């Protein structure tokens, strides 16, 4: 989704369907644009954190902050928009 400048906005393991090796995401009413939403980075981080928390209970180790940062830079190539920094 980030490759298309989109963030789910309500991602959790319950919005992921897995069948025969393929993952399908569902439930998109809270999708946001990663390029023009000032909270995009934090929304992405929340989505990834929720997903990591679920899979951690299944024994999967993951670091949501590191995953968020790596995906953000891979697909958006720039630091996240920080509205607090603009206020200074």
C-alpha positions, 0 to 999 in steps of 0.5 A: 500500500505504501508503494501507492502512497496509502496507509490502511489506518486500521490494520490488525491481524483481523483485517488480513486474510491468508489463503494458499500463500496469499495475503488479502487486506480488507476493511479500508474505510480509514485509509489515508494518503501517506504523502499529504496526511500530517499524521501518516507516519504515526498511523502507519506505526500504529498499524504495524504495532497492532499487527506485531503485538498480535503476532508476538502472541503467536511467538513471532519476534518483531520490532514495530518501530524498526519495521515502520522506519524501514518501510517508510524510507523504502517507499517514501524516501523522506523523513516523516512529516512532523507538524510539531517541527513546523510550529517552531 
